[in-house]
């Protein structure tokens, strides 16, 4: 006997004794259980409307986390992800990217060309990111690459590959005489030292980015032990010197 049938039997017995209130309570429980076991049919139009509203909500949330110009993730998404890193003791790297002499691009070719440059740079930066990695616009012409799960050498290689792709891109296809390069600071953590949070990593990357720019730009700066190393243009200059 099911619970529905049990409540119905008890209600019938109580009603036969004139105990109407208790009989009503058991009938109400039987109705609730029957409704739960056999939920009412929802009209198909209603189902479709609910599905549409859910899709629109998901799309609106995704758009709120995207930069309007470049379609990369925005600062809001970056800040959320920095707080949501599952295991700050694991290996991860943060790369801070800045376009070299971007003001000169805007002044020489105009802001429409500058916007196209930003969008193209984002496309190039997003190539070859590790699983769980992403690109976010940090502000202006600065972008952040989050690179989780990579050993130090692999993280530096990802950054150097991004730098090289930007340097080697056919910028003249956008406008004649255009040339674009980037500088990158890469801070890597394995949890072995005292610096373990992504926020701290971002500050370290900012310092290394400044060092890359001071070295002549179009370079990647990173640390090996306590020493700053370079790849790209500054690395070449160092080897020649």
C-alpha beads as a LAMMPS data file, in Angstrom:
LAMMPS data file: protein, C-alpha beads

241 atoms
240 bonds

1 atom types
1 bond types

-500.0 500.0 xlo xhi
-500.0 500.0 ylo yhi
-500.0 500.0 zlo zhi

Masses

1 110.0

Atoms # bond

1 1 1 0.000 0.000 0.000
2 1 1 1.317 3.397 -0.939
3 1 1 1.370 6.381 1.423
4 1 1 -1.411 7.980 -0.611
5 1 1 -3.604 4.890 -0.154
6 1 1 -2.690 4.682 3.535
7 1 1 -3.791 8.270 4.198
8 1 1 -6.991 7.673 2.232
9 1 1 -7.800 4.554 4.303
10 1 1 -7.154 6.354 7.570
11 1 1 -9.318 9.269 6.418
12 1 1 -12.150 6.875 5.562
13 1 1 -11.890 5.207 8.967
14 1 1 -11.875 8.535 10.820
15 1 1 -14.825 9.804 8.788
16 1 1 -16.804 6.706 9.701
17 1 1 -16.237 7.657 13.348
18 1 1 -17.284 11.270 12.756
19 1 1 -13.785 12.602 13.318
20 1 1 -14.033 14.957 10.385
21 1 1 -11.121 17.278 11.137
22 1 1 -8.592 14.443 11.420
23 1 1 -10.091 12.819 8.290
24 1 1 -9.610 16.104 6.407
25 1 1 -5.951 16.324 7.438
26 1 1 -5.257 12.832 6.127
27 1 1 -7.057 13.596 2.853
28 1 1 -4.966 16.749 2.474
29 1 1 -1.756 14.756 2.979
30 1 1 -2.964 12.235 0.410
31 1 1 -3.612 15.026 -2.085
32 1 1 -0.165 16.565 -1.477
33 1 1 1.546 13.227 -1.998
34 1 1 -0.485 12.469 -5.113
35 1 1 0.413 15.859 -6.572
36 1 1 4.106 15.311 -5.820
37 1 1 4.051 11.848 -7.419
38 1 1 2.104 13.001 -10.469
39 1 1 2.989 16.668 -11.013
40 1 1 0.556 18.627 -13.165
41 1 1 1.373 18.988 -16.850
42 1 1 3.059 22.286 -17.693
43 1 1 1.927 23.814 -20.999
44 1 1 4.621 23.609 -23.688
45 1 1 4.398 27.361 -24.320
46 1 1 5.189 27.997 -20.653
47 1 1 8.173 25.618 -20.799
48 1 1 9.529 27.457 -23.842
49 1 1 9.086 30.837 -22.173
50 1 1 10.973 29.694 -19.068
51 1 1 13.791 28.277 -21.249
52 1 1 13.990 31.557 -23.182
53 1 1 14.205 33.623 -19.985
54 1 1 16.949 31.349 -18.649
55 1 1 18.950 31.736 -21.877
56 1 1 18.549 35.509 -21.839
57 1 1 19.637 35.640 -18.207
58 1 1 22.746 33.555 -18.961
59 1 1 23.582 35.722 -21.986
60 1 1 23.120 38.930 -19.997
61 1 1 25.399 37.646 -17.248
62 1 1 28.050 36.626 -19.786
63 1 1 27.882 40.048 -21.459
64 1 1 28.275 41.750 -18.077
65 1 1 31.610 39.931 -17.699
66 1 1 32.912 40.840 -21.160
67 1 1 34.721 43.934 -22.352
68 1 1 32.475 45.730 -24.842
69 1 1 35.273 46.575 -27.285
70 1 1 37.480 43.486 -27.374
71 1 1 35.058 40.777 -26.130
72 1 1 37.771 39.592 -23.752
73 1 1 36.804 39.202 -20.115
74 1 1 36.652 42.449 -18.171
75 1 1 38.104 43.650 -14.870
76 1 1 34.997 42.501 -12.994
77 1 1 35.467 38.919 -14.182
78 1 1 39.194 39.063 -13.417
79 1 1 38.558 40.248 -9.866
80 1 1 36.028 37.435 -9.339
81 1 1 38.410 34.792 -10.636
82 1 1 41.274 36.091 -8.507
83 1 1 39.084 35.500 -5.466
84 1 1 37.933 32.070 -6.654
85 1 1 41.281 30.360 -7.220
86 1 1 40.667 26.897 -5.753
87 1 1 44.158 26.077 -4.545
88 1 1 46.479 29.082 -4.119
89 1 1 49.271 26.652 -3.234
90 1 1 49.283 25.147 -6.723
91 1 1 51.332 26.289 -9.684
92 1 1 50.010 29.250 -11.585
93 1 1 51.297 32.293 -13.418
94 1 1 49.947 35.764 -14.039
95 1 1 51.125 37.706 -17.085
96 1 1 50.475 41.429 -17.382
97 1 1 50.561 42.620 -21.000
98 1 1 50.856 46.180 -22.264
99 1 1 50.859 47.450 -25.853
100 1 1 54.025 49.408 -26.628
101 1 1 53.562 53.057 -27.652
102 1 1 49.822 52.589 -28.089
103 1 1 49.163 56.319 -27.755
104 1 1 51.346 56.797 -30.806
105 1 1 49.116 54.357 -32.740
106 1 1 46.004 56.347 -31.838
107 1 1 47.662 59.684 -32.594
108 1 1 49.058 58.542 -35.943
109 1 1 46.270 56.344 -37.318
110 1 1 43.206 57.345 -35.313
111 1 1 41.120 55.692 -32.631
112 1 1 39.200 53.458 -35.017
113 1 1 42.464 51.818 -36.036
114 1 1 43.456 51.721 -32.378
115 1 1 40.268 49.822 -31.578
116 1 1 40.986 47.316 -34.334
117 1 1 44.484 46.847 -32.957
118 1 1 43.145 46.092 -29.475
119 1 1 40.705 43.510 -30.827
120 1 1 43.407 41.850 -32.923
121 1 1 45.858 41.744 -30.026
122 1 1 43.243 39.996 -27.882
123 1 1 42.756 37.363 -30.588
124 1 1 46.499 36.750 -30.636
125 1 1 46.790 36.640 -26.849
126 1 1 44.062 34.021 -26.535
127 1 1 45.885 31.486 -28.712
128 1 1 47.488 28.586 -26.845
129 1 1 46.232 29.342 -23.337
130 1 1 46.209 26.384 -20.924
131 1 1 43.013 24.768 -19.682
132 1 1 41.348 27.175 -17.277
133 1 1 43.413 30.087 -18.575
134 1 1 41.873 33.268 -19.898
135 1 1 42.581 36.790 -21.119
136 1 1 41.018 39.830 -19.430
137 1 1 41.253 43.515 -20.202
138 1 1 42.881 45.130 -17.190
139 1 1 42.359 48.684 -18.353
140 1 1 43.170 50.781 -21.424
141 1 1 45.750 48.881 -23.437
142 1 1 46.698 46.501 -20.605
143 1 1 45.585 42.871 -20.461
144 1 1 46.045 40.031 -17.996
145 1 1 46.675 36.399 -18.892
146 1 1 45.838 33.939 -16.134
147 1 1 47.884 30.773 -16.657
148 1 1 47.005 28.067 -14.117
149 1 1 48.666 24.690 -13.824
150 1 1 51.875 25.566 -15.673
151 1 1 55.434 25.117 -14.550
152 1 1 57.533 28.257 -14.709
153 1 1 59.251 27.473 -18.014
154 1 1 55.925 26.647 -19.684
155 1 1 54.366 29.904 -18.468
156 1 1 57.276 31.938 -19.809
157 1 1 57.014 30.081 -23.115
158 1 1 53.296 30.936 -23.430
159 1 1 54.062 34.601 -22.819
160 1 1 56.973 34.645 -25.266
161 1 1 54.856 32.929 -27.934
162 1 1 52.185 35.611 -27.475
163 1 1 54.774 38.374 -27.773
164 1 1 56.185 36.841 -30.951
165 1 1 52.727 36.418 -32.524
166 1 1 51.979 40.095 -32.014
167 1 1 55.343 41.188 -33.382
168 1 1 55.049 38.943 -36.447
169 1 1 51.422 39.723 -37.283
170 1 1 50.871 41.494 -40.618
171 1 1 49.768 44.826 -39.146
172 1 1 50.119 46.495 -42.539
173 1 1 46.996 44.561 -43.556
174 1 1 45.070 46.931 -41.287
175 1 1 46.828 50.105 -42.376
176 1 1 50.079 50.734 -44.164
177 1 1 52.988 51.584 -41.889
178 1 1 51.372 50.166 -38.745
179 1 1 53.596 48.175 -36.384
180 1 1 52.553 46.823 -32.984
181 1 1 54.536 45.130 -30.228
182 1 1 53.808 44.245 -26.619
183 1 1 55.713 43.980 -23.376
184 1 1 54.890 41.357 -20.740
185 1 1 55.723 40.761 -17.105
186 1 1 55.251 37.165 -15.921
187 1 1 55.055 36.198 -12.255
188 1 1 54.993 32.481 -11.507
189 1 1 54.213 30.724 -8.237
190 1 1 54.465 27.113 -7.146
191 1 1 53.420 27.742 -3.567
192 1 1 56.976 27.128 -2.406
193 1 1 57.662 30.737 -1.404
194 1 1 55.828 33.248 0.731
195 1 1 53.884 34.773 -2.169
196 1 1 50.942 32.536 -2.884
197 1 1 47.907 34.607 -3.880
198 1 1 46.945 35.692 -7.411
199 1 1 46.569 39.280 -6.219
200 1 1 50.192 39.293 -5.071
201 1 1 51.180 37.649 -8.344
202 1 1 49.505 40.456 -10.263
203 1 1 51.501 43.059 -8.349
204 1 1 54.717 41.177 -9.063
205 1 1 53.803 40.916 -12.748
206 1 1 53.217 44.669 -12.821
207 1 1 56.733 45.267 -11.538
208 1 1 58.194 42.906 -14.115
209 1 1 56.192 44.586 -16.885
210 1 1 57.731 47.912 -15.887
211 1 1 61.161 46.280 -16.053
212 1 1 60.411 44.912 -19.544
213 1 1 59.443 48.374 -20.733
214 1 1 62.513 49.956 -19.182
215 1 1 64.649 47.391 -20.994
216 1 1 63.451 48.659 -24.366
217 1 1 59.963 47.107 -24.795
218 1 1 58.873 44.208 -27.059
219 1 1 60.095 41.870 -24.320
220 1 1 58.983 39.376 -21.688
221 1 1 60.424 39.820 -18.198
222 1 1 60.368 37.051 -15.570
223 1 1 62.394 35.918 -12.589
224 1 1 64.628 32.892 -12.216
225 1 1 65.491 32.704 -8.563
226 1 1 66.140 36.304 -7.609
227 1 1 67.361 37.388 -11.038
228 1 1 65.269 39.036 -13.762
229 1 1 65.565 37.394 -17.175
230 1 1 64.258 38.542 -20.551
231 1 1 63.073 37.043 -23.809
232 1 1 62.236 38.900 -26.972
233 1 1 64.035 42.086 -27.975
234 1 1 65.619 42.670 -24.571
235 1 1 66.821 39.075 -24.453
236 1 1 68.498 39.487 -27.818
237 1 1 70.143 42.712 -26.724
238 1 1 71.417 41.018 -23.563
239 1 1 72.952 38.128 -25.512
240 1 1 74.619 40.505 -27.960
241 1 1 76.018 42.571 -25.117

Bonds

1 1 1 2
2 1 2 3
3 1 3 4
4 1 4 5
5 1 5 6
6 1 6 7
7 1 7 8
8 1 8 9
9 1 9 10
10 1 10 11
11 1 11 12
12 1 12 13
13 1 13 14
14 1 14 15
15 1 15 16
16 1 16 17
17 1 17 18
18 1 18 19
19 1 19 20
20 1 20 21
21 1 21 22
22 1 22 23
23 1 23 24
24 1 24 25
25 1 25 26
26 1 26 27
27 1 27 28
28 1 28 29
29 1 29 30
30 1 30 31
31 1 31 32
32 1 32 33
33 1 33 34
34 1 34 35
35 1 35 36
36 1 36 37
37 1 37 38
38 1 38 39
39 1 39 40
40 1 40 41
41 1 41 42
42 1 42 43
43 1 43 44
44 1 44 45
45 1 45 46
46 1 46 47
47 1 47 48
48 1 48 49
49 1 49 50
50 1 50 51
51 1 51 52
52 1 52 53
53 1 53 54
54 1 54 55
55 1 55 56
56 1 56 57
57 1 57 58
58 1 58 59
59 1 59 60
60 1 60 61
61 1 61 62
62 1 62 63
63 1 63 64
64 1 64 65
65 1 65 66
66 1 66 67
67 1 67 68
68 1 68 69
69 1 69 70
70 1 70 71
71 1 71 72
72 1 72 73
73 1 73 74
74 1 74 75
75 1 75 76
76 1 76 77
77 1 77 78
78 1 78 79
79 1 79 80
80 1 80 81
81 1 81 82
82 1 82 83
83 1 83 84
84 1 84 85
85 1 85 86
86 1 86 87
87 1 87 88
88 1 88 89
89 1 89 90
90 1 90 91
91 1 91 92
92 1 92 93
93 1 93 94
94 1 94 95
95 1 95 96
96 1 96 97
97 1 97 98
98 1 98 99
99 1 99 100
100 1 100 101
101 1 101 102
102 1 102 103
103 1 103 104
104 1 104 105
105 1 105 106
106 1 106 107
107 1 107 108
108 1 108 109
109 1 109 110
110 1 110 111
111 1 111 112
112 1 112 113
113 1 113 114
114 1 114 115
115 1 115 116
116 1 116 117
117 1 117 118
118 1 118 119
119 1 119 120
120 1 120 121
121 1 121 122
122 1 122 123
123 1 123 124
124 1 124 125
125 1 125 126
126 1 126 127
127 1 127 128
128 1 128 129
129 1 129 130
130 1 130 131
131 1 131 132
132 1 132 133
133 1 133 134
134 1 134 135
135 1 135 136
136 1 136 137
137 1 137 138
138 1 138 139
139 1 139 140
140 1 140 141
141 1 141 142
142 1 142 143
143 1 143 144
144 1 144 145
145 1 145 146
146 1 146 147
147 1 147 148
148 1 148 149
149 1 149 150
150 1 150 151
151 1 151 152
152 1 152 153
153 1 153 154
154 1 154 155
155 1 155 156
156 1 156 157
157 1 157 158
158 1 158 159
159 1 159 160
160 1 160 161
161 1 161 162
162 1 162 163
163 1 163 164
164 1 164 165
165 1 165 166
166 1 166 167
167 1 167 168
168 1 168 169
169 1 169 170
170 1 170 171
171 1 171 172
172 1 172 173
173 1 173 174
174 1 174 175
175 1 175 176
176 1 176 177
177 1 177 178
178 1 178 179
179 1 179 180
180 1 180 181
181 1 181 182
182 1 182 183
183 1 183 184
184 1 184 185
185 1 185 186
186 1 186 187
187 1 187 188
188 1 188 189
189 1 189 190
190 1 190 191
191 1 191 192
192 1 192 193
193 1 193 194
194 1 194 195
195 1 195 196
196 1 196 197
197 1 197 198
198 1 198 199
199 1 199 200
200 1 200 201
201 1 201 202
202 1 202 203
203 1 203 204
204 1 204 205
205 1 205 206
206 1 206 207
207 1 207 208
208 1 208 209
209 1 209 210
210 1 210 211
211 1 211 212
212 1 212 213
213 1 213 214
214 1 214 215
215 1 215 216
216 1 216 217
217 1 217 218
218 1 218 219
219 1 219 220
220 1 220 221
221 1 221 222
222 1 222 223
223 1 223 224
224 1 224 225
225 1 225 226
226 1 226 227
227 1 227 228
228 1 228 229
229 1 229 230
230 1 230 231
231 1 231 232
232 1 232 233
233 1 233 234
234 1 234 235
235 1 235 236
236 1 236 237
237 1 237 238
238 1 238 239
239 1 239 240
240 1 240 241
